[in-house]
Every structure is written in C-alpha cells, then in structure tokens.
C-alpha cells in the first residue's frame, strides 16, 4: 500500500504564493508510482482536478490555474509539489494529493488526507 502525506497549506493573502508538497511512502509489492497529482475541494463543491504529472513528466492543469500553478515531481524521493502563485480567493479549498501506482495485484489509486489552503483579501 502507498500512503500520501501533504504539507505546506496555510493562510495567504490574494496575490501571494504557497508551495504544497506530498510525500509517498509504501510497503508491500509496489512496482511503481505512476501519475501523481493535486485535486481540491471547496465548501459545497465537488472535488476537482488541479494538476497532474505522469511518469514521463507531461503535465495537465485545470484552466483556472494555468499560468499560476506549477506541478513538479522528485522521482528519487517519491514526492510531488505544487507551486501556487498569484493566489485568488477562489483558490481557497482543501487540496488533496493523489497517486496511481502499480502492484502485483494490479493498479491502485490512493489519496492523502488533505491540506487546507485559505486565501484572504
């Protein structure tokens, strides 16, 4: 099984920056971490994709964060980061790390517990 631990959330003013990090750790027959990414869920809304990065390094971003957020990955440390710049009020949400990984039993997905990001005016 793979466990994800997020860090880096907090309170920031509009226009500010935050960097989220997610560390993956695991046990058992884990062959590889595949796609890793960040999702967010604001109060009263559904969870939505923010950014993902596949093993080869290709990235996908939600239109609402393009040009402001950057996802990156440290393969040797099994970590994924999300640099968030020019933050807006509407970026306020709980941010969740997600990872797809392969095991002897097949492909699985896992989520972190979430980290709160609050943008204030």
N, C-alpha and C positions, 0 to 999 in steps of 0.2 A: 504494500500500500504506500501511496505517496501522501504526505501531509504538506500543506502550504501555510506559511506564516507571513502575513503582511506587516509592514511597518511604514511610518512616515506620514500618516494622516495628521490632521490638525486643523487649526483655525487660521485663516489668512484673509487679508483684505482683497477686494477686487483689484485686478491687475497684478497681483502677487504670484509667487511660484511655490510649488511644493514638489517633492520627489517621493514617490511611493516605491517601495521595494518589496519583493516577495521571494522568500527562500523556500525551496523544495527539499524535503528530506524523505527518505523512504526505507522500506525494509522488504525482504522477500525477493521474489524473482522479477525485478523491474528491469526491463531491457532498455528502455529509452524514454526520455521526456520528449514529447512531440510538440504540438502547438501549445504556447503559453500566452496568456492574455489577461486583460483587465476588463471588468464589467462594472457597472454602477447601478444603484437603485435609489432613487429619490423617494421621499414620502408620498404614498398614494400612486406611485407609478410602477410600471413593470421594470424588471432588470433589463438593462440594455448593454450592448457591446460598446466598449470604448476603443480598445485597440488590441490587436493580436499579432503575434510574431511566430512564424513557422520555423521549423528546424533550419531551413536554408537561409533564413534571415528576412524573407519577404514579410512585409507588414500590411495591415489593413487598419484603417481608422474610421470611426464614425465621422460623418460630415461635420458635426457640431464641434469637433475638436481638431480637425485638420489644420495644420499650421501653428497650433498652440501646444499640442501634446506630442511627446516622442517616446516610443517604446523601445527598449533595448534589452539585450539578454547577455548574461555572463554564463557561457556554457560550462566552463570548468567548475563554477560554483553553484550551478543549478539555480540561478537567480534571474528574475526578470524585474525591470524597473520601468517606471512611468514618470517621466519628467513633465510636469504640468506648468505651463507658463500662461501669462495673461488670463488668469482665472476670472471667471464670471460668476455671478450669483447663481446662475442655473447649473453650475458645476457642482453645487452642493449635493452630496449623496454619500451613501456608503459604497465604498469601492471594494470589489472582490477580485481576488486573483484566481485564475483558473488554469488548469493544466490537463492536457490529454497525454496519456502515457501508455506504453505497451508492456504487457506482462505475459507470462507463459499461458495465462488463461484467456488472453485477448486484450483488446484496447479498452481503457477505462478513462474516466474523467473525474476530477476532484476540484473542490473549491476551498478557499481559505475562509476564515471566519469574518472577514471584512474589516475595513478601517474607515473611520468617519472623516470626511473632508467637508469643512464648512467654510464657505466664502461669504464674507460680510462686507457691507458697504461702508 
